[in-house]
Amino acid sequence: TKLYLMGGLTDAGAYSSNVHVYDTLADAWTTYATSYARAYHTANVNAGPVVLSGGVATTASASEPLLLTFDTTTNAFSAQATTGSSPGSRRGHSAVISHGKLYVWGGDDASAGETQTIHALDLTSWLWEELQSSGSRPYGRKFHSAAIVGNHRMYVFGGVDAIGVVHNDVHVLDLTTRLWSATLPSGTPPTARQLHSALLVDQSVYVFGGYTGQVGDVSRARGM
């Protein structure tokens, strides 16, 4: 019943460290100040805390490799130590949770630019693993979206690649077989975009907003 809005860029271009909580039952906002400013990160709800990965901490910094957890009881962040082969510095990536693991794909690597690698983090042992995948892999990109459908299929939409091309394609990664496939949904697709949001509701993925030259549109893909 609560929506958590974490960090981001303000109208003045500052990196926000605030966490805004919208209680949908009370129809009220509450703001909590924290010690961690962040933008271009991801935040995912686990069985316990909210897991925040990557992003940029200041205008002068490279992508931020630190993993944070947010306790919704104390409303405070904690730095989370991890081991294994982490994705390192990353911004504009996507992250989804499936079967107790956080899957991070794509984004802008601080040293290599837009990437198409995928890493998995076990949320019990906090061990990272770089996964090998095959099939019709999408171009490396950032500012795309990803959503889990049916517990083991990750759908990736849109984003911008290393040469600045903005996409509206859809790719699917089976997290069990680690096989990529491209799909062409019927109907009129959303225009190519980046920096949008996507959400799964009742087996439909809703895509909203983003940078396209137009704002305020909502598209829905069914049957995924």
TILUM-185944 format. One record per residue: residue number from 0; residue in one letter; x, y, z negated of N, C-alpha, C in turn. Coordinates in pm, whole numbers, plus 32768, in hexadecimal, padded with zeros to 4 digits. Example, Ala and Ser with C-alpha at 12.3 -4.5 7.8 and 13.67 -1.06 7.14 Angstrom:
2
    n  res  n.c1  n.c2  n.c3  ca.c1  ca.c2  ca.c3  c.c1  c.c2  c.c3
    0    a  8527  7DC7  7CF4   84CE   7E3E   7CF4  8528  7EB6  7CF4
    1    s  8505  7F1F  7D3C   8557   7F96   7D36  850A  8003  7CED
END
This chain:
224
    n  res  n.c1  n.c2  n.c3  ca.c1  ca.c2  ca.c3  c.c1  c.c2  c.c3
    0    t  8052  7F87  8000   8000   8000   8000  8055  807F  8000
    1    k  80D9  8070  800C   8131   80E5   800D  818B  80E4  8087
    2    l  81A1  815B  80BF   81FA   816F   8130  8274  81BB  8100
    3    y  82EB  8183  811D   8369   81C1   80F2  83AF  81FE  816B
    4    l  83CE  827F  8160   8415   82C9   81C7  849E  82EE  818F
    5    m  8509  82B9  81CC   858E   82C6   8192  85EB  8314  81ED
    6    g  8621  8383  81BA   8688   83CE   8201  8659  8409  8283
    7    g  86B9  8413  82E4   869C   844F   8365  86D5  84DB  8370
    8    l  86BD  851A  83E2   86EA   85A3   83FA  8677  8604  83E3
    9    t  8694  8674  83A0   862F   86DB   838A  862A  8739  8402
   10    d  85C9  8794  8403   85C0   87F6   846F  863E  884B  847B
   11    a  8683  885D  840B   86FE   88AE   840A  8779  885E  8434
   12    g  8766  87DE  8452   87D6   878B   847A  8825  8750  8407
   13    a  87F0  875A  838D   8834   8722   8318  880F  868F  8306
   14    y  886C  8643  82CD   8852   85B7   82B0  880D  85AD  8229
   15    s  8797  8572  8227   8746   856E   81AE  876B  84F6  8157
   16    s  876A  850D  80D3   877E   84A1   8073  86FD  8482  8027
   17    n  8691  84C1  804F   8612   84AC   8008  85CB  842E  8037
   18    v  8581  83F1  7FDB   8525   8385   7FFB  8498  83B7  7FDE
   19    h  8444  83BA  8045   83BA   83E6   8038  835F  836B  8036
   20    v  8306  8366  7FD6   82AD   82F2   7FC7  821D  8321  7FD6
   21    y  81D7  82E2  8035   814A   8303   804B  80F4  8292  8015
   22    d  80A6  82AF  7FAE   8049   8250   7F74  7FC7  8258  7FC4
   23    t  7FAA  81ED  800F   7F37   81F2   8069  7EB2  81ED  801E
   24    l  7EB1  81B5  7FA5   7E35   81B1   7F57  7E17  8237  7F16
   25    a  7E81  8276  7EE0   7E6F   82F9   7EA0  7E73  836B  7F05
   26    d  7E9C  834C  7F81   7EAD   83B2   7FE9  7F05  8424  7FB6
   27    a  7F7E  83FC  7F85   7FD7   845F   7F47  8069  843C  7F64
   28    w  80BB  84A4  7F74   814B   8495   7F87  8195  84AC  7F04
   29    t  8204  8461  7EF1   8262   8479   7E84  82EE  8477  7EBE
   30    t  8345  84D4  7E91   83CD   84DD   7EC5  8432  84BD  7E57
   31    y  8495  8469  7E7B   8501   8445   7E1F  8586  8470  7E5D
   32    a  85D7  84B7  7E0F   865D   84DE   7E3B  86BD  846C  7E20
   33    t  8716  844F  7E7F   8779   83E6   7E6E  8804  841C  7E8D
   34    s  8868  83C8  7E7F   88F3   83F0   7E96  8923  83CE  7F22
   35    y  88CE  8393  7F76   88FA   8363   7FF8  88AD  83A7  8068
   36    a  88F1  8400  80B2   88B7   843C   8129  88D3  83E1  819F
   37    r  8870  83D2  81F7   8883   8373   8265  8823  8392  82D8
   38    a  8851  837D  8354   87FB   8386   83CB  8828  831B  842E
   39    y  87D0  82F9  848B   87EA   8293   84F2  8807  820A  84B5
   40    h  87CC  81EF  8442   87DD   8170   83FC  8760  811A  8414
   41    t  875C  80A6  83D3   86E4   8053   83CF  86C0  8037  833F
   42    a  8640  801E  8325   8611   7FF9   82A0  85AB  7F89  82B0
   43    n  85BF  7F1D  8266   8569   7EA8   8273  853D  7E78  81E9
   44    v  84C3  7E49  81E0   848D   7E19   8162  84AC  7D85  8153
   45    n  84F3  7D64  80E8   8511   7CDA   80C5  84B1  7CB0  8056
   46    a  84BC  7C33  8027   8469   7C06   7FB8  8486  7C57  7F3A
   47    g  8501  7C8B  7F30   8526   7CDD   7EBD  8531  7D70  7EE6
   48    p  85AD  7DA4  7EEF   85C0   7E31   7F0F  85B4  7E4E  7FA4
   49    v  85AB  7ECE  7FC6   85B5   7EFB   804F  8649  7EF8  8076
   50    v  8666  7EC3  80EC   86F1   7EB8   811A  8709  7F22  8186
   51    l  876B  7F7A  816D   878E   7FE5   81CB  8818  7FC9  8204
   52    s  8824  7FC7  8289   88A4   7FA7   82C7  88CE  8013  8329
   53    g  8953  8029  832E   898F   8081   8390  8963  8111  8387
   54    g  896F  8158  83F7   8949   81E5   83FC  89C0  8242  83EE
   55    v  89A2  82C3  83EF   8A06   832C   83E1  89E8  837A  8363
   56    a  8A53  8396  8316   8A41   83D7   8295  8A4E  846E  829C
   57    t  8AA5  84A2  82F2   8AB6   8534   8302  8ACF  8550  8395
   58    t  8AC7  85D0  83BB   8ADE   85F4   8446  8B6E  85DA  8470
   59    a  8BC9  85D2  840F   8C56   85BF   842F  8C80  852C  842A
   60    s  8C29  84D5  83F9   8C52   844B   83E2  8C38  83F3  845B
   61    a  8C7E  8383  8461   8C5E   831B   84C2  8BE6  82CD  848E
   62    s  8BBE  8268  84D8   8B4F   8217   84A9  8B71  81DB  8421
   63    e  8B0E  81D3  83CC   8B22   81AB   8341  8B11  8115  8330
   64    p  8B7B  80CC  8307   8B70   803B   82FC  8B30  800A  827B
   65    l  8B1C  8062  821C   8AEE   803A   8199  8A5F  8002  819D
   66    l  8A4A  7F92  8158   89C4   7F59   8149  898D  7F84  80C2
   67    l  8912  7FB4  80C2   88D1   7FE2   8048  8853  7F91  802F
   68    t  882E  7F88  7FB0   87AB   7F52   7F8C  8762  7FBC  7F39
   69    f  86DE  7FC1  7F4A   868C   8022   7F02  8628  7FD8  7EAD
   70    d  8631  7FEF  7E2B   85D7   7FB0   7DCA  8558  8004  7DC1
   71    t  84E6  7FCD  7DE9   8469   8019   7DE7  842E  8027  7D5B
   72    t  846D  7FE4  7CFA   8441   7FF5   7C6E  8487  806B  7C2D
   73    t  850A  8075  7C42   8558   80E3   7C08  8564  8159  7C69
   74    n  853F  8142  7CE8   854B   81A8   7D51  85DA  81DD  7D5C
   75    a  8638  817F  7D65   86C5   81A2   7D6E  870D  8144  7DCD
   76    f  8775  817B  7E12   87C8   812B   7E6A  883C  80ED  7E1D
   77    s  886D  807B  7E50   88E8   803E   7E1F  8937  800F  7E98
   78    a  89BD  801D  7E90   8A13   7FE8   7EF9  8A18  7F50  7EE9
   79    q  8A08  7F08  7F57   8A07   7E77   7F53  8A84  7E3E  7F94
   80    a  8AD4  7DF3  7F47   8B4B   7DB3   7F7D  8B23  7D3C  7FD4
   81    t  8B6B  7D28  8043   8B52   7CB6   809C  8BD7  7C76  80C2
   82    t  8BCE  7BFE  80F8   8C45   7BB9   812B  8C28  7B88  81B8
   83    g  8C8D  7B50  81F9   8C79   7B18   827E  8C96  7B7C  82EE
   84    s  8C66  7B5A  8366   8C7F   7BA9   83DE  8C0E  7C0E  83F2
   85    s  8C1E  7C84  83B9   8BB4   7CE9   83BD  8BB4  7D31  8443
   86    p  8B46  7D77  8465   8B43   7DC6   84E1  8B99  7E43  84D8
   87    g  8BCB  7E63  8461   8C1E   7EDA   8452  8BCC  7F59  8463
   88    s  8C0F  7FC3  848D   8BCB   8043   849E  8B64  8038  850E
   89    r  8AEC  8066  84F4   8A80   8056   8556  8A17  80C3  853F
   90    r  89E6  80FC  85AC   8975   815A   85A4  891B  8145  861D
   91    g  889D  8169  860E   883F   8159   867C  8824  80C8  869F
   92    h  883F  806D  8643   8829   7FDE   8657  879A  7FBB  862E
   93    s  8779  7F3B  863A   86FA   7F08   8606  8718  7E9D  859F
   94    a  86B9  7E86  8546   86C8   7E1E   84E0  863F  7DE4  84C1
   95    v  8639  7D60  84B9   85BE   7D1A   8496  85E0  7CB0  842E
   96    i  857C  7C86  83E2   858F   7C1C   837F  853D  7BA2  83A8
   97    s  857D  7B2E  83A5   853A   7AB0   83C3  8579  7A42  8370
   98    h  8525  79F8  8325   8551   7985   82D7  85C9  79A5  827D
   99    g  85BE  7A14  8237   8624   7A36   81D4  86A4  7A70  820B
  100    k  86A4  7A96  828B   871B   7AD0   82C7  86F9  7B53  830D
  101    l  8759  7BB0  8307   874E   7C30   834D  879D  7C24  83CF
  102    y  8758  7C3B  843F   8799   7C32   84C3  87AD  7CC0  84F9
  103    v  882B  7CE2  8515   884F   7D66   8549  887D  7D56  85D9
  104    w  883C  7DA0  8633   8860   7D97   86C1  8878  7E21  86FB
  105    g  88DC  7E27  8756   88F4   7EA0   87A4  8922  7F15  8750
  106    g  8909  7F8C  8786   8935   8006   8743  89BA  8036  8779
  107    d  89E7  80A2  8740   8A63   80E3   8768  8ACF  80BE  8703
  108    d  8B2E  806C  872F   8BA1   8049   86DE  8C01  80BF  86DF
  109    a  8C37  80E1  866B   8C8D   8157   8660  8D08  814E  86BA
  110    s  8D35  80D5  86DA   8DAE   80C6   872B  8D92  8099  87B9
  111    a  8D27  804B  87CF   8D10   800F   8853  8C98  8048  889D
  112    g  8C4F  80A6  8862   8BDA   80DD   88A4  8B62  807F  889A
  113    e  8B05  808B  88FA   8A8B   803B   88F7  8AAE  7FA6  8903
  114    t  8A75  7F57  88AB   8A98   7ECA   88A4  8A1E  7E71  88B4
  115    q  8A34  7DF3  88D7   89C9   7D92   88E2  89E1  7D1B  8885
  116    t  8A32  7D2F  881F   8A4C   7CC4   87BF  89DB  7CBA  875A
  117    i  89CE  7C42  8720   8969   7C2D   86B8  89AC  7BED  863F
  118    h  898B  7C22  85CB   89BF   7BEF   854C  894B  7BCB  84F1
  119    a  8960  7B66  849D   88FB   7B3C   843C  8934  7B45  83B0
  120    l  88E5  7B7C  8354   890C   7B89   82C9  88B0  7B34  8273
  121    d  88E8  7AD2  822B   8899   7A83   81CE  887B  7AD9  8154
  122    l  87FA  7AEF  8138   87D3   7B4D   80CF  87D6  7B0F  8043
  123    t  8805  7A93  803A   881C   7A54   7FB8  88B0  7A54  7F96
  124    s  8903  7A27  7FF5   8994   7A21   7FDE  89DA  7AA1  8009
  125    w  8996  7AF9  8055   89CD   7B75   808C  8A47  7B58  80E3
  126    l  8A3E  7AED  8132   8AA7   7AC4   818E  8A7F  7AE7  821D
  127    w  8AD5  7B33  8262   8AC0   7B57   82ED  8AF7  7AEA  834A
  128    e  8AB5  7ADA  83BD   8AE5   7A7F   8424  8AC8  7ABD  84AC
  129    e  8B2D  7AC1  8504   8B14   7AEC   858E  8AE0  7A74  85DD
  130    l  8A6F  7A84  861E   8A2E   7A16   8665  8A4F  7A1A  86FA
  131    q  8A5E  79A5  8734   8A71   799A   87C4  89E9  7980  8805
  132    s  89CD  79C8  8870   894D   79B7   88B5  8966  79A3  894A
  133    s  88FF  7972  8990   890A   7959   8A20  8889  7985  8A63
  134    g  8883  7972  8AE6   880B   7997   8B2F  8813  7A21  8B6B
  135    s  879F  7A5C  8B84   8794   7ADF   8BC5  879F  7B4D  8B5B
  136    r  881C  7B68  8B33   8832   7BCC   8AC9  881B  7C59  8AFF
  137    p  87DB  7CAF  8AB0   87CA   7D3B   8ADB  884F  7D85  8AD7
  138    y  8856  7DF3  8B23   88CC   7E48   8B1C  88DF  7E7A  8A8D
  139    g  895E  7E90  8A67   8975   7ED1   89E7  8931  7F58  89E3
  140    r  88F5  7F7C  8971   88A7   7FF7   896A  8897  8024  88DA
  141    k  8863  809D  88CA   8845   80D3   8847  87BD  8118  884D
  142    f  8789  8137  87D7   870A   817F   87C8  8695  8135  880B
  143    h  869D  80B1  880C   8632   805A   883B  85DC  8032  87C3
  144    s  8580  7FD5  87D7   8532   7F9E   8768  8534  7F06  8771
  145    a  8517  7EC7  86FF   850F   7E35   86FB  84A3  7E0E  8698
  146    a  845E  7DA1  86B7   83F5   7D6E   865F  83F7  7CD6  8661
  147    i  83D9  7C9A  85EF   83D1   7C08   85E3  8341  7BDB  8600
  148    v  8334  7B7A  865A   82B2   7B40   867A  82B9  7AAA  8661
  149    g  825C  7A76  8610   8258   79E7   85F7  82CB  79B2  85A6
  150    n  830A  7A07  8557   8373   79E0   84F8  83FB  79C0  8535
  151    h  8403  79A9  85B8   8487   7984   85ED  84A7  79C3  8674
  152    r  844E  7A18  86AA   846B   7A5A   8729  8479  7AF0  8713
  153    m  84EB  7B26  873C   8506   7BB5   872E  84F2  7BF8  87B6
  154    y  8492  7C56  87BA   8475   7CA1   8833  84BD  7D27  882E
  155    v  8509  7D46  8897   8554   7DC4   88A0  851A  7E17  8911
  156    f  8500  7E96  88F6   84C4   7EEF   895A  8512  7F72  8962
  157    g  8526  7FA0  89DF   8557   8027   89F6  85E6  8041  89CA
  158    g  8602  80C1  89AD   8687   80EA   8985  86D7  8126  89F7
  159    v  8750  8153  89D7   87A8   8192   8A3A  882D  8148  8A3D
  160    d  8861  812F  8AB7   88DB   80E1   8AC4  8957  813B  8AC8
  161    a  89CB  80FE  8AE3   8A4A   8144   8AD9  8A5B  81B2  8B42
  162    i  8A13  81A9  8BB3   8A21   8210   8C19  89AD  8272  8C17
  163    g  895C  826B  8BAF   88F1   82CC   8B9C  886D  82AA  8BDC
  164    v  885F  8230  8C11   87E0   8206   8C4D  877F  81DE  8BDD
  165    v  8708  8217  8BE0   86A2   81F6   8B7D  8648  8189  8BB7
  166    h  8628  8125  8B65   85E3   80AE   8B96  8555  80A1  8B5E
  167    n  8503  8051  8BA5   8481   8027   8B70  846D  7F91  8B84
  168    d  84DD  7F47  8B87   84D7   7EB7   8B98  84BD  7E71  8B14
  169    v  8495  7DF2  8B1D   847A   7DA0   8AA7  84CE  7D21  8AB0
  170    h  851B  7D06  8A48   8569   7C8B   8A40  8545  7C43  89BE
  171    v  854D  7BBF  89C3   8528   7B6D   8951  859D  7B13  892C
  172    l  85C0  7B11  88AC   8625   7AB5   887A  85E4  7A50  881E
  173    d  85F0  79D0  8842   85C2   7966   87EA  862E  7952  8780
  174    l  860E  7970  8703   8672   796A   8699  8696  78DB  8672
  175    t  8646  787A  869F   8664   77EE   8684  86C9  77B7  86E8
  176    t  86B0  77CF  8769   870A   779E   87D3  8773  7805  87F9
  177    r  875D  7884  87CF   87B5   78F4   87F1  87BD  7909  8888
  178    l  874C  78F4  88C9   8741   7904   895A  86F1  7982  897A
  179    w  872B  79D9  89CD   86E8   7A53   89FA  8695  7A36  8A78
  180    s  8626  7A7D  8A86   85D9   7A7B   8B01  859E  7B04  8B19
  181    a  858D  7B28  8B98   854A   7BA4   8BBC  84B8  7B85  8BD9
  182    t  845F  7BE1  8BB4   83D1   7BCB   8BCB  8394  7C47  8C0A
  183    l  832D  7C33  8C5B   82E8   7CA0   8C9F  8255  7C9D  8C75
  184    p  8231  7CE1  8C09   81A6   7CE1   8BDC  814A  7D1E  8C47
  185    s  80CF  7CED  8C4D   806F   7D26   8CAB  8040  7DAE  8C79
  186    g  7FFB  7DF6  8CCE   7FC9   7E7A   8CA8  802E  7EE8  8CC7
  187    t  800E  7F5F  8C9E   8064   7FD3   8CB5  80C6  7FE1  8C41
  188    p  8147  7FD3  8C5A   81A8   7FD8   8BEC  81BD  8067  8BBC
  189    p  81EF  8077  8B43   8215   80FD   8B15  8283  8135  8B70
  190    t  828A  81B7  8B7C   82F9   81F3   8BC6  837C  81D7  8B7C
  191    a  83EB  81DE  8BC4   846D   81C8   8B87  8482  822B  8B16
  192    r  84B9  81FA  8AA7   84C6   8250   8A32  8531  821D  89D2
  193    q  8559  8275  8979   85B5   8255   890C  8584  829C  888E
  194    l  85B8  8272  881C   8597   82B0   879C  8502  82A7  877C
  195    h  84C2  823D  87AA   8435   8225   878E  8428  81C6  8718
  196    s  83AD  81A0  86F8   8394   813C   8691  833E  80CD  86CC
  197    a  8348  8055  8691   82F8   7FE3   86BD  82D0  7F93  8643
  198    l  8254  7F64  8643   821E   7F1D   85CF  81C5  7EAB  85FE
  199    l  81D2  7E37  85BF   817E   7DC4   85DD  8102  7DC5  8584
  200    v  808C  7DBE  85C3   800D   7DB5   857B  7FB7  7D4D  85C2
  201    d  7F98  7CDE  857D   7F40   7C77   85B5  7F6D  7C49  8640
  202    q  7FED  7C27  864D   8027   7BF3   86C8  802B  7C59  873B
  203    s  8017  7CD7  871C   802A   7D42   877D  809A  7D9E  874D
  204    v  80F4  7DC2  87A9   815F   7E20   8788  8135  7EAB  87B6
  205    y  812C  7F07  8758   8107   7F91   8775  8186  7FE6  8780
  206    v  8195  802E  87F0   8206   8087   8808  81D3  8116  8803
  207    f  8214  816A  87B1   81E5   81F4   87A1  8258  8256  87B1
  208    g  823A  82C4  87F8   8294   8336   87FA  831A  8319  883C
  209    g  8380  835D  880A   8405   8353   8844  8422  83C7  88A1
  210    y  849A  83C6  88DC   84C5   8431   8935  84B1  8405  89C5
  211    t  8450  843F  8A08   8432   841E   8A93  841D  849B  8AE8
  212    g  8418  850F  8AAA   83EC   8588   8AED  835B  85A5  8ACF
  213    q  8312  853E  8A98   828A   854E   8A6B  8282  8516  89DD
  214    v  8222  8542  8991   8215   8512   8908  8185  84EB  88ED
  215    g  8173  8498  8883   80EE   847D   8853  80A9  8407  8892
  216    d  80ED  83BB  88E9   80A9   834A   8928  80BC  82CC  88D6
  217    v  805A  8273  88DF   805D   81F2   889B  8041  8186  8904
  218    s  8096  811E  8906   807F   80AD   8960  807A  802D  890E
  219    r  8032  7FCA  8942   8024   7F4D   88FC  803E  7ED9  895B
  220    a  808C  7E79  892E   80A2   7DFE   897B  8065  7D8B  892E
  221    r  800C  7D41  8970   7FC8   7CD3   892E  7FFE  7C4D  8961
  222    g  7FDE  7BE4  8915   7FFD   7B5F   8943  808E  7B3A  8939
  223    m  80DB  7B83  88EC   8168   7B64   88DC  817B  7AF0  887B
END
